[in-house]
Amino acid sequence: GEFLAEHHIAHRVHPVWEEPVPDLSDARFVVSLGSEFSAGGQDPGWVPAEVEALRGAVGAGVPVLGLCFGGQALALALGGGVHRTEVPEIGWVAIESDDPDVPPGPWAQFHYDILEVPAGAQELARSPGGPAAFRAGPHLGVQFHPEVTLEQMNAWLQLDPLLPAGLDREATIRDGERYAPGAAEHSKRLFGAWFARLDP
């Protein structure tokens, strides 16, 4: 949201958990954000509805940017998959990237599932847990959270009752103080490169 506001990019926020998922075929672009739910699940009902809406957007040639859950939903819309991770990635995690527009981080990560890169898409980056970013034509999916602020990440760490055993919450918060400023700059590069590719 901050990037869109700073660059005066017209957009509308649609809370899919409150309102029916709209037809996205006439949108200039779509950004699908995170969620506490699995993109591969069927409950609540808006989850498969969002995947189907992204499939429609892709079919209509609308560029889609998927972030964490949104990246998983985009992968599903393109014929890829989602599966449960053996070890959840929660905290500030560096990735190995092949693309200068997807910096290595560390990035905020908070997921128990991980995307499977669709056939025909290009894997751009990976983390210890699996694929971290992919591109398919104008579409970009990432498994991390470039949009998340330090305050948001710390709030998630305090509220999530399912944090894995052994996760040091206070150490993760300290990591955020160290890495969040760099992640904020990296996010400007990632978002700037993706939006620069959109048609005027």
PEJO-V780615 format. One record per backbone hydrogen bond with DSSP energy under -1.0 kcal/mol. NH is the residue of the N-H (numbers start at 1). CO is the residue of the C=O. E is the energy in kcal/mol with one decimal. If there is no record, write none. Layout:
BEGIN
nh:NH co:CO e:E
nh:NH co:CO e:E
END
This chain:
BEGIN
nh:5 co:1 e:-2.3
nh:6 co:2 e:-2.8
nh:7 co:3 e:-1.9
nh:8 co:5 e:-1.3
nh:9 co:4 e:-2.7
nh:16 co:14 e:-1.2
nh:18 co:15 e:-2.1
nh:19 co:15 e:-2.0
nh:27 co:24 e:-1.8
nh:30 co:63 e:-2.1
nh:32 co:65 e:-2.5
nh:41 co:38 e:-1.6
nh:47 co:44 e:-1.9
nh:49 co:45 e:-1.4
nh:50 co:46 e:-2.4
nh:51 co:47 e:-2.0
nh:52 co:48 e:-2.4
nh:53 co:49 e:-2.2
nh:54 co:50 e:-2.5
nh:55 co:51 e:-2.1
nh:56 co:52 e:-2.1
nh:57 co:53 e:-2.2
nh:58 co:54 e:-2.8
nh:59 co:55 e:-2.3
nh:60 co:56 e:-1.5
nh:61 co:58 e:-1.5
nh:62 co:57 e:-2.8
nh:65 co:30 e:-2.9
nh:66 co:140 e:-2.9
nh:67 co:32 e:-2.9
nh:68 co:142 e:-2.2
nh:70 co:67 e:-2.2
nh:72 co:68 e:-2.3
nh:73 co:69 e:-2.9
nh:74 co:70 e:-2.3
nh:75 co:71 e:-2.2
nh:76 co:72 e:-2.3
nh:77 co:73 e:-2.4
nh:78 co:74 e:-1.6
nh:79 co:76 e:-1.7
nh:80 co:75 e:-3.6
nh:81 co:116 e:-1.2
nh:83 co:114 e:-2.2
nh:85 co:112 e:-2.8
nh:89 co:111 e:-1.8
nh:91 co:109 e:-2.6
nh:93 co:107 e:-2.6
nh:95 co:104 e:-2.5
nh:96 co:126 e:-3.3
nh:98 co:124 e:-3.3
nh:102 co:99 e:-2.1
nh:107 co:93 e:-2.5
nh:109 co:91 e:-3.0
nh:111 co:89 e:-2.0
nh:114 co:83 e:-2.7
nh:116 co:81 e:-3.0
nh:121 co:118 e:-1.8
nh:122 co:135 e:-3.2
nh:124 co:133 e:-2.5
nh:125 co:133 e:-1.5
nh:126 co:96 e:-2.1
nh:127 co:130 e:-3.1
nh:130 co:127 e:-1.1
nh:132 co:125 e:-2.9
nh:133 co:125 e:-1.5
nh:134 co:141 e:-2.4
nh:135 co:122 e:-2.3
nh:136 co:139 e:-2.3
nh:139 co:136 e:-2.0
nh:140 co:64 e:-2.2
nh:141 co:134 e:-2.4
nh:142 co:66 e:-2.7
nh:143 co:132 e:-2.6
nh:145 co:108 e:-2.5
nh:153 co:149 e:-2.4
nh:154 co:150 e:-2.5
nh:155 co:151 e:-1.9
nh:156 co:152 e:-2.2
nh:157 co:153 e:-2.1
nh:158 co:154 e:-1.5
nh:159 co:155 e:-1.8
nh:160 co:156 e:-2.4
nh:167 co:164 e:-1.9
nh:169 co:167 e:-1.1
nh:172 co:168 e:-2.2
nh:173 co:169 e:-2.2
nh:174 co:170 e:-2.1
nh:175 co:171 e:-2.3
nh:176 co:172 e:-1.9
nh:177 co:173 e:-1.6
nh:178 co:174 e:-1.4
nh:179 co:175 e:-3.0
nh:180 co:176 e:-2.8
nh:183 co:179 e:-2.3
nh:184 co:180 e:-2.4
nh:185 co:181 e:-1.5
nh:186 co:182 e:-2.6
nh:187 co:183 e:-2.5
nh:188 co:184 e:-1.3
nh:189 co:185 e:-1.4
nh:190 co:186 e:-2.5
nh:191 co:187 e:-3.1
nh:192 co:188 e:-2.4
nh:193 co:189 e:-2.4
nh:194 co:190 e:-2.0
nh:195 co:191 e:-2.9
nh:196 co:192 e:-1.8
nh:197 co:194 e:-1.0
nh:198 co:195 e:-1.2
END
